[in-house]
Amino acid sequence: MGTDVEREIGHDEYDPKGTLALIAIYFLLIAGLWIFTYFVEFLGNEMTVVGVVL
């Protein structure tokens, strides 16, 4: 068996850049899809899902 090297890092040494990047990408994806849905559903058409015809 080889030597297993384990190093415990403290709170100050932990830098979650990858997690932050994934959250940012997910947020941009959701925002983009929301804008796309707005243009498809509401722009140039009457409201079909939300709204009342008076």
C-alpha angles and dihedrals in degrees: 000000000000126000112273110217115206122178122186113216124206128231093262093054095051112097113176099199093145093053091048091050092051092049091049092049091048091049092050091049093051092045091049092050090048091053091046090051090050092054094045097045107034112017113097095351136083115260107274104176101030123035143053126252108232 
